[in-house]
Amino acid sequence: MFDLTIQDIKYLTGVGPRRAILLNKEVNIYSLHDLLYYFPYKHIDRSRIYSIRELHGSMPYIQLKGKILSMDKVGEGYKKRLVAHFSDGTGVVDLVWFRGIKYVEKTFKLNREYIVFGRPTVFNQRLNLAHPDIEDVSEEVLSNLGLRPYYNTTEKMKRAGLTSRVIEKMMAQVLSMLKAPLNETLPNYILHKEKLMPLTEAIENMHFPKNPVKYREAEYRIKFEELFYLQLNILRYANERQKKYKGYVFSKVGSAFNDFFYKNLPFELTGAQKRVIKEIRRDVGSGIQMNRLLQGDVGSGKTLVALMSMLIALDNGYQACMMAPTEILAQQHFETIQELLFGLDIHVELLTGSVSAKKRRSIHSGLLDGSIQILVGTHALIEDTVQFSALGFAVIDEQHRFGVAQRAKLWTKSKLPPHVLVMTATPIPRTLAMTIYGDLEVSIIDELPPGRKPIITEHRFDSNRKALYQFISAQVKSGRQIYVVYPLIEESEKIDLKNLEDGYLQIQNEFPAFKISKVHGKMKAQEKEEQMQCFARGKTQIMVATTVIEVGVNVPNATVMVIENAERFGLSQLHQLRGRVGRGGEQSYCILVSSFKLSEDTRKRLEIMVQTNDGFEIAEADLKLRGPGDLEGTQQSGVSFDLKVASITRDSQLMRYVRAIATKIIQDDPLYKKVENKILWSELSRLYKREKNWGVIS
């Protein structure tokens, strides 16, 4: 049997070099193997042929058999259309084409029998089918009526004649070329135990199912395989990391941790915080490098957990660092840590791009001689000139904002890789975290510290601004600060949105007695920093901004978040913006302002925001509404999402099931040597051969 993976698509009859290039670029099909795995997006039952007298305008797709009696061209210019009068002896229906008229005239003949397929509508009291599928009646066509595949095609493909029907014919051609079954991609013991359809039969029934039951069996086989290899790949990464990367052993908890715990702890730890610290202590004492993800909503106390974990490193003679994506966030972490450690003999420094050359030299020296125990900073931490004497613990905040190669540089700062704690305030659904961060241990802080009040969220229409401005005025007069966030910086002619520049002027006019900051992404970094600092220090009462303030501004006195054109934001982004308030002891509010005309999905989004403050509940809802995609930039290199049939959302139960199977295989065959698993490691290598193992980084 020839190898489908190396058979170039251009040699298939009817393709050729020009169409092959289109298939390469448009849908990533290079070989016959790629073509077979280009599955239809739907099947339509074409087993029944209707008579024209049965038709009415509200029917779904129907199929007719009859003849074209005559053709007329109607209209002029862009309104021109070709109308063919089609009859099966029980009535007449119009077939209408608005484009491709010359091709239709040349191809289809009067009084020849055709099978026609399309959706009937009524125009000028006449039934018509616009741009129907049409083909000659033949024994082959009649015998193949049934569940018919429909393939996604782009406009460029259609213009080159690569329609769904043409792809269907290409698919049938390739399947007819198979003189022997395709090589199996799963071992026999899995196929038998899980009662899975053989691969060749599954591929055939994915394209041309014999019946709906066979299609469901084929679909299950392909979904099982996709999710199984995705999980096996992730678990293999984790297995290799544990074997390869030994970690520093933190065997004791000493004075740094205990002095802080008994003298400086600002409030009693929540049960969730205690649980996470225990998980981290277990990891750092194991002799294997820790690679742990810490998830928790804004304000849940992640920074406190990170600090207490760093203090364990100090107690064992090691240094720690914390890396944040922006200067303002790094500055805030530094100030928070200094405040928490007040009165304790622990040396903390801040390193960002703004630090002077003289101060930088002093920090470099202090890191090398070990006198600086904790370093907080931006990506300046990973510059080659920054060297530690004994870096044992690294915290990375909002890590999806750093490239994996940048994060990898932290590993060069130490003889053994430091223990890594990755923090994110973007809640990731558990079903997705299992895939994105499958090779990391996951800790979740799902409680708020005592004294934090839930944020009250309201949805208001933009027609009722008077009440909104009265509310803002009352809050500012009582000493509070306000965020007003817009989705755009400048006016767009195509999209009718309230933009930041207009909004800034409107707020100035409405509140002439208040001081107002303005922040957006096109400002120079220094100017943006100054405006943010003015607001953070209480010099301005209202901050008008774009989503640049989504992460990285901590102003406990800010109690109101107004989000203009809230319908334009995703759920996760709305939740992140809401997390900018509610950081102090006062009651906080999030006001979602939208137009009155909303789609059903948008209405659901805003309703979810009003109903719950739970970030994980919101993330699950977001996943259901939007699909996995690249959820708020969290997708990691080294993890493929090239799922052609399976869905992380819809098939989460199956994903958990196959993960358990993959886990047992890794445990039973950690060196990948067992003969019965040879297919697994070979197929895994083929599927993920282009990937770099970033999974071992963080």
N, C-alpha and C positions, 0 to 999 in steps of 0.2 A: 504493500500500500504506500502511495506517495505521501510525503509529509505536508499536510495542509498549511503548517506554519511558515513554510518557505516557498509556497506556491504563490507567486505575485498575482494580485487581482487583475492586472492589465492583460494577462493571457487568457482570461475567461472570455468565452464567446460573447460578443456584444459590448465589451468594455473598452479595451484598447488604452493607449497611453493618456489621451486627453481626459477621458472619463475617470481613469485610475487616479490621476492627480486630484480631480475633484473629490473622489471618495476618500483619498488620503487626508486632504485638508478639511473637508466638511464634516466627516463622520469617523475619521481615524481608522478607516479600513484599508489595510495594506496587503493582506494575504487572504486566501480562501478561508483560513481558520477565523480571521477577524470577521469575515462576512457571515459565517455560520453563527457567530456570537452576537450578531446585530439582530436582536430579537424584535418582533413586531410590538407596537404599543397597544394594539387591540386586535381582536378577531371579530368579524361580523358573520352571522349565520346567513349564508346565501344558498341554503338548500331548497328554499321555496321560491317558486315562480308565481307571481300574482297575475291576475287578469286586470286590464285597465278599468273595467267596470267596478272593481272592488276598491279602487283608490279614492282617498280623500286627502285634503291638504294638511291634516295634522298627523299623518303617519310618519314613523321613522323611516330608515332606509328600506327600499323595496327593490325587487328585481322583476323585469319584464322580458318576454320573448316575443319578437315581432319584426316588422319591416318599416323602413323609412319610405313614406309615400311621396314626400316632396320637401324641398328646402327653400327658404326665403331669407334674403338679407333685409334687415329692418334698421332704420335710423341712419344717422350720419356721424362721422367723427368719433369721439370717445363714447358716444351713445350707440354706436353700430353693434348689431348682434346678428348671429345666424340662428334661425329657428328651423328645426327639422320636425316635420309632422310624422309621428310614429304611431303605428296601429298594430294591435294583435287580433283584430276582428271583433273585439268586444267594445271598442272605443278608440279614441285618439288622444294622445298626450303630446305636448310640445317638448322637444329637447333643445336647450338653449345654450349657446356658447358666446361669451363676450370677448374671448381672446383665442388665439390659435385657429382662427376661422379658415385660413388657407389650408392648413393641415387637415381639418375636418372635411372640407369640400373635396380634397384630393383623395382622402383615405376611405371615406364611407360612401357606399353606393346605394342608389334607390332600389327598392324591391329585393334587397338581399336580407337574409334573416340574421338578426343580431340579438345578443343578450345585453340588456341595458340595466345598469344599477345606479341608484341615486336616491335623493330625498325629494318627495313630491311637495310642491307648494302651489298656491293658487295666485295667478296674476291676471288681471282683467277678466276674471271669472273663468279662466282656463287653467287646467292642470299643466304644470311644467316641471322638468327636471333640469337644473342648471349644471353644466359641465359634468354629465354623467360618465361613469365607466362604461365603455362599450366595446364589445368584441364579437367576432364571428361565431356563429353557432357551429360547434363541431362535437364529435363524440368525446374528445379529450376534455373540452370545456364542460360539457354536460356531466361527465363522470367526476369532475373535480369540484362541482358545486358543493358547498358545505361551509365549514368554518374557514373563512378567508382572512389571511393576515394583512394588516395594514402597517406600513413602515414609515417612520419619521423621515421626511426629506426636506432639504432647505430650498430656498428660491433658486439658488445657483444650480443645484442638482436638477430641479424641475426644468429649468431653461435648457439644460443639456440632455433632457429626455430621461433622466434618472428618476422616474416617478415610482410610487409605491408598487405599482403593477410590474414595472421593469425589474425592481429589486426582488419581487416575488418570483419572477421567472429565473433570475440569476440564482436565487436560493434553491429552486427546484433543480436547476442544472447541476449545482455543486453536489446536492444530495444524491442525485442519480449517478454521479461519478464515483461514489463510495462503493468499492467492490468488497470491502471488508469493514468490520466495525472499527470505529475510532478507538484509539488507545484509551483505556480507562484512566481516570484522574483520581479515583478513590480506590483504596485497597478493598479486596473482596470481603474482608471481615466487617467493614463498615457498611458496604452495600447490602450484605445479607442481614446483619443485625438491625439496620435501620429500614430495611425493605425498600430500598431506593431503586428507581428505574435505571437500567443501564444507560450509559452516556449517549450512545448513538440514537437509541429510541427516544431519549429525552429531548435531544436536539431536534429530531424529526417532528416530534409532537409539539415542540415550542413554536415551530413555524407552520406545520400542517397537521394539526391535531385530528386524530380519527374521530374523537368525540370529546365533549367537555370534561369527562372523567379523566381521560388520558392526558388532556392538557393540564389539569390540576396536579396530576402525578408528576408530569414533566417539570412544571413550574416549581414544585416542592424540591425536586432533585437539584435543580439549578440554584435555588435559594439556599438550600442546605450547604451546597458546595461553596458558594460565594462567602457566606458568613463563617463557615467552618475554617476556610483558609485565612480569612481576615483575622480571626481570633488565634489561630495556630501561629500565624506570623508574629502577632503581638506577644504571645506567651513565649515564643522562641526567643525574642529580643530580651524579655525579662529573665529568662533562664540563662542566656549567655552573659547578661550583665552580672547576675549573681555569682556565676562561676568565675568571671574574669576580673571583676572590680572589687577587691577587698577594701574595707573601710577602716578608718581609725576607730579604735574601741574606746568609747567614753564609759569607763567602768564606775565612776562615782558621781555623786551630787555633793558639791562642797559649799564653801562659804559664799561664793558669788550668788548662787541660786538661793541658798537658805537665807542670807541677809536680805536679799530682795523680797523673798516670799514673806518673811516675818516682819520686816520693817517698812517696806515701800509699796507692797501690793495695794492698789487703790481701791479695790473692792473684791469681794469673794468671787473666785472663779466660778463660771457656770459649769454645769455637769458636762456639757459638750467640750469646753476648754480643758477640763481635767482629763477627759477621755483621750483627746488628741495629744496632750503632753505625755500621757502614758504610752501611746502608740509610738511617738517619736523617741522616747527613752528606750523602749524595747529595740527599735531599729538601730540607734547609735551605739547600743551595747552589744550588737550581734556579730560584729567583725565583717559585716557586708555593708558596702556603701549604701546609705539611705538615698532613696529617690522618691520623695513623697509629695503629693499634691494636697494642698490645704485649701479647701473651698469654704467660703462663708460670705454671707451677705455683707454689704457695707455696714460698718458699725458693730459687727459681731465679735470683735476682739481678736482678730488674726494677728495684729502687730504685737499684742501682749504675749500670745503663744510663741511667736517667732523670737521675741526677746528672751523669754524664759528658756527656750531651746538653745539660744546662743550662749546663755549663761552656763549651761551644762558643758559646752565646749570650753569655755574659759576655765571652769573647775578642773578640767582634764589637761590643762596646759596648752590649749589651742586658741587661735584667733578665729573671729567670725566676721562675716561681711553681709551687708544687705544692699541689693541693687534694685533701683527703681527706674522707670522709663523716662521720667521728667525731672528737671531740677526742682520744681516746686514740690513734687511728691517726695523726692529725696530729702529736701529741706524739712518737710513736715515730719517725716520718719525720724530724722536726726533730732529735731526739737522734742518730739514725743518721747524718744528713748532717753534723751538727756534729762527730761523732766521726771520720767519714771525712775531713773537711777540716781536722782538727786541725793547727795550725802554719802553715796557709796564710792569706794576707791576703784572705779572702773573708767578707763580712758577710752572715750569715743570720739571719732573725728568724722568730718564730712568732706567728701571729695567729688566735686563737679567741675564742669568746664569753666565756671566762673572763679574758681579758686586761684589766687595769685601764684606766681612762679615761686616766690619765697615760701609761702605756706605749703605749696605742693612738695617742695624739697624737704621740708620739715616732716610732712606726712610720710613720704617715701622712707625717710630715715627711721621714723618711729615704727613703721611696719616691719622693717628689716631687723631692728633690735628687739622687737616684741613688746615695746612699751605701749603701742596702740593696740588695744584688745578687740575693739569693734570698729569697723569702717563702714560708713553708710555712704552711698553715692549713686551716680548714674552710670552709664556705660564707660565713664572715665575709669571705673574700677578695673576694666579688662584691658587697659592699655599695657603694652609690653613693659613700660617703665615701672609699673606698680607690682612690687614683689613683696610677699609676706614671709615672715620667718616660719610660721606654722599655721597655715589656714586649714581649719578643720570643719567649718560649717558655713554654708552659703545659703542665704535667703534671696529668692528672686521674686519680686512683687509684680503683679500684672505681667507675667512672663511672656504672654503671647505677643507683647509689643517689642520683644527682642528676637532677633534672628537666632536660629539654632547654632549657627557658626559662632555668633557673638557669645552665646552662653557657654559654648564648649571651651572658650578661652579661660574660663574660671578654673578648668581642670589643670591648666599648665601652671597654676599658682602654687601647687602643692605636690609633694612626693607621691602621696596617694590621692585619689580624687576626694574632695571634701564631701561631707554629707550635704545633700541638696534638699531644701524645702522650697517648693514652688507655691506661691500664693496667688489666688485669683478671687476677685469680688464679682466676677461674671458667673452666676450660677450655671452649671452645665448639667443638663438632664442626666440622670443616672444611666439611662440607656445609651446616651452618646458618650459619656465619660468612660464607659466600659470599652469603647472603641478608640476614642481620641487618646485617652490616657491609660490604655489597657496595660502598659508596662510600668506604670507608676502605682504605688500604693495610694489610696485615696482616703483622706480624712475630711470630715465635714463638721463645721460648727453650725449647728442649726438652732441655736438659742441666742437671744440678745442679752447683753449684760443687764443687771438690775437697774431700774431707773429710766431705761429707754422707753419712750412712749411710741406706739405704732403711729406711722404717718397717716394722716387722713387724706385720702385721694378723692377728688371730685372731677366730674366731667362737665364742662360748661361750653355753650355755643358762643361763637365770637360775636353774635348779635347782642349779647348782654354784657357789654364791657363796663358799663357804669358801676354795677355791683362789684365787679372784679377790682376796679381801680379804688373803690371805697375800702375794700378789704385790704389791698396792698397798703394804702395810706394809713389805715388803723394799725397795721403790723409795724410799719416803720416808726410811727409816732410812739409805739410802745417799746421802741429800742431794738427792734429786730431788723434783719437784712433779707433781701429778696433776690432770687435769680429769675431772669426772664430769658428763655432759650428759644432761638429761631432755627429753622432747618437750613436757611440759605443766607449768604452774605449780601449778595446784590440781587436786584430784580431780574427775574427771568421772564422773557416775553411769552414763553410757551406754558409756563406753569404759574397759575395765579396763587402765589403764596405771600404771606406777610414776610418781608425780608428784614434782616437785621438793621440795615441802615435806616429804613423807614420807621421801623420799630423803635430805634434809639431816639429818633427825633420826636416820635409820638410820646414816648415815656418822658422825655425832657419837657415837652409842652404840658403834659398832664401833671408832672410833679416838679415844678420849677424850684421848689424849696429844697429838694433832695439832691445829694451828690450821686452821680451815676458813673460806673465803669463800663467800658466796652471792650470785649475780647472776641477775636475771631482768628481763624487759622492763617489768614494772609498777612497778619501783622508781623513785624520783626520780633524775634524771640525776646529781646530785652524789653521792648515796649509792652508786649503781652505779659511778661513777668511783672513789670511795674504795676500794670492795671490789676492783675490778680492779687498782688501784695497789698495794694490800696484797699481792696475789698476785704482781704483776709484780716487786715489790721483795723477794720472798721472805719476807715477814712471815707469810704463811699457806702451808700445804703442799698443801692440797687446795682446788680451786675447784669447788663444786657450782653448775651453771648450766643455763639453757636455751640455745637456739641464738643468743642475743645475742652470744656469744663466737665465732661462726662467722667473722667478719672483724674484725680490729682488735686482737688481743692477741698481742704478741710476747714470749714468755718462753722463752729458750733453755734454761733449766734444767728446763722441764716436759717430761717424757719419756713420760708415759702419758696416753692419751685413752680414757676408758671411755664408751661411748655406750649408755645404757639404752634398751630398746625400739627397737633399731636397725631393726627391721622397719618402723617408722613413718616412717623418713626416706627421701628419694629418694637416688639414687646421688650426684648432684652435691653435695648437702648433706653426706652422709657423708664425701665426699672433702675438702670444705672444712673440716669439723671435724677430720679427721685431720691436715690441714695446720697445725693449731695446735701440733703436736709435731714433733720431728725438726729443730729449728732450731739445735741446738747440736751438739757433737761426739759426744755420748753416744748409744748405741743407744736408739731410741724405739719405743713400742708403741701400737697402737690395738686396743682390745678391744671387739668388737661383741657386746652382750648382747641376746638375744632369747628369746621364749617358744619352746617346742618345736613348737607348731602354726604352720606357715608355708605360705603359698601358693607355687605353683611360681615365680611372678614374683619374690616376695620372696627365696626361696632362691637364685635366680639372681643377684639384686642383691648379696646378702651373699657369694656365691661369687666374684663379680667383684672385690669389694673385697679379699678375702683374696688373690686371685691376682695383682693388679697395683697398682702405685703410679702408673702413667702416667695423668695426668689426662685426656689426649686420648682414650685408649682407653676410659676410664670414661665420658667425655662421649658418645662414639659409642654405647656400650652403652645409656646413659641415653636417648638419642634414639630408639633402636630400641624400648626398653621403653615409653617414655612418649609418643612422638610429639613434634613441635616445640613446640607451645604457647608458653608464655612462659617459656623455660628459665631458671630461677633469676633471673627479673627482667631478663633481658638484652635483651628485645625493644625495638627503637628506634621512636620516632615517625617517620613518614615512610616506613615500610616495611610494606606490607600483607601479611597472611598469610591473606587471604580466598580460600583455595584450595578450590574445591568438589570437585574430582576428583583433582588432583595431590597428591602427598605429597613433602615435602622429603626424607624418609628413603628411601622406596621408590624414588623417581624421581630420585635424586641424579645418576645417569648422564645422564638426559635433561636435567636442569637444567644440567649442565656443557656439554652439546651446544648448548642454546639460548642459553646465555651467550656462546658463541663466535660464534654468528650475530648476536646483538645487538651484540657488541663491534665486529664488522666493519661493521655498519650505522652505528653512531655514528662510526666512523673515516671512513667514506665520505661521510657526510652530517652533519658536526658542527654545521651551522647549521640543520638540519631543513628544507631547501628543496627537495629533489628530489621531482619530481612522483610518481614511483613509490612514494614513502614517505608520501604524504599520508594514506593510511588509517592508518598506524602512529601518527603524531603526533596525529591526531584521536581514535583509539581510546584512546591513552594518556591524553590529556587527559580523556576521559570517565571512564575507570576510576579515575583518581587526582585528580579535580577537588576532592575535599574535603580533600586533604592539604596541610599546610604543609611547605615544604622544610626540615625540620630536618636533613636529611642534610648540609647545608653547615656545620653547627655542630660536630659531632664525634660 
